[in-house]
Amino acid sequence: LLYKPIDRVTRSTLVLHDLLKHTPADHPDYPLLQDALRISQNFLSSINEDIDPRRTAVTTPKGEVSL
């Protein structure tokens, strides 16, 4: 349930990427789509950077028992 908002941004980023591929470079919306894609990718990157240290702290290497 907590990942639902992040999942929505991830799906929106994929849609923006596909939309940008099919938009001509001379279209007036092209720079706006590029900006929106860059902003959403930066947001997802910052989320991943925040989550990765926590994820490695929680996981236990194989063979070790967490007490």
C-alpha atoms as a printed R data frame, in Angstrom:
   type eleno elety resid chain resno      x       y       z
1  ATOM     1    CA   LEU     A     1  0.000   0.000   0.000
2  ATOM     2    CA   LEU     A     2  2.885   2.350   0.733
3  ATOM     3    CA   TYR     A     3  4.412   1.745  -2.692
4  ATOM     4    CA   LYS     A     4  1.258   2.696  -4.581
5  ATOM     5    CA   PRO     A     5  2.129   6.423  -4.996
6  ATOM     6    CA   ILE     A     6  5.659   5.559  -6.110
7  ATOM     7    CA   ASP     A     7  4.280   2.950  -8.507
8  ATOM     8    CA   ARG     A     8  2.043   5.607 -10.024
9  ATOM     9    CA   VAL     A     9  5.045   7.886 -10.640
10 ATOM    10    CA   THR     A    10  6.947   4.958 -12.150
11 ATOM    11    CA   ARG     A    11  4.111   4.207 -14.564
12 ATOM    12    CA   SER     A    12  3.759   7.899 -15.430
13 ATOM    13    CA   THR     A    13  7.486   8.063 -16.161
14 ATOM    14    CA   LEU     A    14  7.182   5.133 -18.563
15 ATOM    15    CA   VAL     A    15  4.209   6.779 -20.283
16 ATOM    16    CA   LEU     A    16  6.120  10.057 -20.623
17 ATOM    17    CA   HIS     A    17  9.083   8.195 -22.096
18 ATOM    18    CA   ASP     A    18  6.884   6.484 -24.698
19 ATOM    19    CA   LEU     A    19  5.037   9.708 -25.466
20 ATOM    20    CA   LEU     A    20  8.325  11.527 -25.975
21 ATOM    21    CA   LYS     A    21  9.500   8.817 -28.416
22 ATOM    22    CA   HIS     A    22  6.403   9.372 -30.553
23 ATOM    23    CA   THR     A    23  6.391  13.193 -30.389
24 ATOM    24    CA   PRO     A    24  8.200  15.058 -33.157
25 ATOM    25    CA   ALA     A    25 11.106  17.188 -31.926
26 ATOM    26    CA   ASP     A    26  9.584  20.303 -33.506
27 ATOM    27    CA   HIS     A    27  6.282  19.898 -31.643
28 ATOM    28    CA   PRO     A    28  5.617  22.715 -29.124
29 ATOM    29    CA   ASP     A    29  5.069  20.195 -26.298
30 ATOM    30    CA   TYR     A    30  8.355  18.355 -26.862
31 ATOM    31    CA   PRO     A    31 10.463  20.494 -24.449
32 ATOM    32    CA   LEU     A    32  7.714  20.304 -21.826
33 ATOM    33    CA   LEU     A    33  7.610  16.512 -22.107
34 ATOM    34    CA   GLN     A    34 11.401  16.402 -21.745
35 ATOM    35    CA   ASP     A    35 11.204  18.519 -18.593
36 ATOM    36    CA   ALA     A    36  8.409  16.375 -17.126
37 ATOM    37    CA   LEU     A    37 10.367  13.190 -17.866
38 ATOM    38    CA   ARG     A    38 13.541  14.621 -16.334
39 ATOM    39    CA   ILE     A    39 11.696  15.717 -13.186
40 ATOM    40    CA   SER     A    40 10.006  12.336 -12.698
41 ATOM    41    CA   GLN     A    41 13.270  10.445 -13.313
42 ATOM    42    CA   ASN     A    42 15.082  12.668 -10.797
43 ATOM    43    CA   PHE     A    43 12.327  12.049  -8.266
44 ATOM    44    CA   LEU     A    44 12.552   8.276  -8.715
45 ATOM    45    CA   SER     A    45 16.351   8.401  -8.491
46 ATOM    46    CA   SER     A    46 16.189  10.312  -5.211
47 ATOM    47    CA   ILE     A    47 13.683   7.784  -3.829
48 ATOM    48    CA   ASN     A    48 15.985   4.903  -4.829
49 ATOM    49    CA   GLU     A    49 18.984   6.603  -3.197
50 ATOM    50    CA   ASP     A    50 17.020   6.998   0.037
51 ATOM    51    CA   ILE     A    51 15.706   3.425   0.047
52 ATOM    52    CA   ASP     A    52 18.896   1.521  -0.917
53 ATOM    53    CA   PRO     A    53 20.825   2.085   2.353
54 ATOM    54    CA   ARG     A    54 17.774   1.023   4.359
55 ATOM    55    CA   ARG     A    55 17.262  -2.050   2.208
56 ATOM    56    CA   THR     A    56 20.862  -3.245   2.664
57 ATOM    57    CA   ALA     A    57 20.646  -2.638   6.416
58 ATOM    58    CA   VAL     A    58 17.540  -4.809   6.689
59 ATOM    59    CA   THR     A    59 18.647  -7.720   4.503
60 ATOM    60    CA   THR     A    60 20.820 -10.462   5.935
61 ATOM    61    CA   PRO     A    61 23.457 -12.258   3.836
62 ATOM    62    CA   LYS     A    62 22.754 -15.912   3.017
63 ATOM    63    CA   GLY     A    63 23.742 -18.326   5.735
64 ATOM    64    CA   GLU     A    64 23.587 -15.746   8.538
65 ATOM    65    CA   VAL     A    65 20.830 -15.804  11.093
66 ATOM    66    CA   SER     A    66 19.309 -12.516  12.189
67 ATOM    67    CA   LEU     A    67 18.756 -12.305  15.956
